[in-house]
Amino acid sequence: MPSPLVARVVLAFSIVLLGAATGLAEVAVATPDGFATQGDGVTGGGDAEPVTVSSAAELQKAVAGDSPAVVVVEGKIAIDGVDIGANKTLIGAGPDAALAGGTLRIGSNNVIVQNLTVGPVRGDAIEISGAKNVLVTKCDLHDSSDELCSIVRQSDFVTVSWCKFYFDDTHSHAFGGLIGNRDDRTSDRGKLHVTMHHNWYAQGVRGRMPRVRYGSVHIYNNYYGCPDSLYCIGTGFECHVRVENSCFDGVKTPWRDQRVGATESGGEIGWDNLLFEGSEQPTYIENSYPVFDPPYSYHMEGVDEVKAVVTDPEHGAGNRASR
């Protein structure tokens, strides 16, 4: 558990005024937390004048380049794939804001993605590749043909929070996501610092929640309620995984070693104060808690509260009202 001196940090919001021209209500942008606050921090588009988009062409134009921009998605947009430039906030105007068809690609620094539904898609729902300081929060990620959220190729200082991962139509590759995509990508050493908190892995997800190679990954207050899963967390090559105050509910295997995994490569996983409901704690690897000390303050719900908080129909994980 964190020191009692650690400050209570909740998901807070600043208000972005969309202006009379948009005809939309105010949008609350999440205050970043976790590893996203490290390095240069993440501010997204900051106080740039918001731009509302309702087509794929408008969306790609609005998120291109490196100039700060706040881009508000209205309704459901069919995309073949979108590349987000640096210094962007991409946020849904309401619970029906959605992107479907292709991958939302984040390959630049300082990006916030919030209150969007992404899926169904061909490929990954969201791919964070070679980017630093990224926050993905309050999103529904579902029904991809590849992972739902991959963080790869020396990406660093990323937080994924309050998101719901699920497959309405599960399949053999229905996976939550990768952190690090190859055992031989040694350039990932010292990168891939990721925080994952208050996420809900729900129906149809089979594994990789996430699968970790090289990265230092802090997992807390996640709810694993995915009865179709073969396993939840994958301990991969040279991983460093800290898991706290999370609930594994009726899953087959809370964590499992992967190919040349943690046990063969000097990787480690440490855990504290977990709840196993109809699941058993794995015994193949030693508990290395605390693994590392997170360089930020954070607040954790009590483990008995995690399921109720994360699955709350109004304020829980996913593209719904903010906490």
Secondary structure, 3 states (H helix, E strand, C coil): CCCCCCCCCCCCEEEECCCCCCCCCCEEEECCCHHHHCCCCCCCCCCCCCEEECCHHHHHHHHCCCCCEEEEECCEEECCCEEECCCEEEEECCCCCEEEECCEEECCCCEEEECCEEEEECCCCEEEECCEEEEEECCEEECECCCCEEEECCCEEEEEECCEEECCCCCCCCECCEECCCCCCHHHCCCCEEEEECCEECCCCCECCCEECCCEEEEECCEECCCCCCCCEEECCCCEEEEECCEEECCCCCEEECCCCHHHHCCEEEEECCEEECCCCCCCCCECCCCCCCCCCCCCCCHHHHHHHHCCCCCCCCCCCCC
